[in-house]
Amino acid sequence: MEQSQFIALTMNAFQLFRTIVPIETGNMRYNATNYMNMGGLSCQIKVDANIAPYAVYTNAPWRSPRWHGKKNPNEGWVEGGVELIAMYLAQSLGGRVIKE
């Protein structure tokens, strides 16, 4: 795979991931979620905690009495996003995802 193909594929994966990042103000989705080409056939997709320090709480179960036992509607979105990217890449590359 050429570098340009890799970048196009992984940028598409990044855009797909970004669509499931919870959005209230847009900060976490549009400012904190970033793609970085690491050179070669390597990249990084991350949510920057310096920009959105609350990001970890959007993925976690709600335990505070403040929520009166309600479930976090965004709980598990990070894991869901990773699975979504894995399925996209497998489909694009003719592979399959195996969960262990």
C-alpha positions in Angstrom: 0.0 0.0 0.0 1.3 3.4 -0.9 1.6 6.2 1.6 -1.2 8.2 -0.2 -3.5 5.2 -0.1 -2.8 4.7 3.6 -3.5 8.3 4.4 -6.8 8.3 2.4 -7.9 5.1 4.1 -7.0 6.2 7.6 -8.4 9.7 7.2 -11.7 8.1 6.1 -11.6 6.0 9.3 -10.9 9.1 11.3 -13.9 10.9 9.8 -16.0 7.9 10.5 -14.8 7.8 14.1 -15.4 11.5 14.5 -19.1 11.1 13.6 -19.7 9.1 16.8 -17.9 11.3 19.2 -20.5 12.8 21.5 -21.4 16.3 20.8 -22.8 19.0 23.0 -20.7 22.0 22.4 -18.6 20.5 19.6 -15.3 21.0 21.4 -14.6 17.3 21.9 -15.7 16.3 18.4 -14.1 19.2 16.4 -11.2 20.4 18.5 -10.0 17.5 20.8 -10.4 14.6 18.3 -7.4 14.5 16.1 -5.6 12.5 13.4 -1.8 12.4 13.2 0.2 10.7 10.5 3.2 9.1 12.3 5.2 8.4 9.1 5.3 5.3 7.1 2.1 3.3 7.5 1.3 4.5 11.0 -1.2 7.0 12.3 -2.8 8.0 15.6 -6.4 8.9 16.2 -6.9 10.4 19.7 -9.1 12.5 21.9 -6.8 15.1 23.5 -7.6 15.3 27.3 -5.9 18.7 27.4 -8.5 20.1 25.1 -11.5 18.1 26.5 -10.6 17.0 30.0 -14.1 15.7 30.5 -13.8 13.2 27.6 -13.2 10.2 29.9 -16.5 10.9 31.7 -18.5 10.8 28.5 -17.5 7.1 28.0 -17.8 5.9 31.6 -20.8 4.6 33.5 -22.5 7.2 35.7 -22.1 6.4 39.4 -22.9 9.8 41.0 -26.1 10.2 42.9 -26.5 13.3 40.8 -27.8 11.1 37.9 -30.4 9.3 40.0 -29.5 5.9 38.6 -29.8 6.9 34.9 -27.5 5.3 32.4 -25.0 7.5 30.6 -26.3 7.6 27.0 -22.8 7.8 25.6 -21.4 5.0 27.8 -18.9 2.9 25.8 -18.7 5.1 22.7 -14.9 4.8 22.6 -15.1 1.0 22.4 -17.9 1.3 19.8 -15.7 3.7 17.8 -12.7 1.4 17.8 -15.0 -1.5 16.6 -16.4 0.7 13.9 -12.9 1.6 12.6 -11.8 -2.0 12.7 -14.9 -3.1 10.7 -14.3 -0.2 8.2 -10.6 -1.1 7.7 -11.3 -4.8 7.4 -14.0 -4.2 4.8 -11.8 -1.8 2.9 -8.8 -4.1 2.9 -10.7 -7.4 2.3 -10.1 -8.7 5.8 -12.2 -9.6 8.8 -12.4 -8.6 12.4 -11.9 -11.4 15.0 -12.8 -10.7 18.6 -10.9 -12.6 21.2 
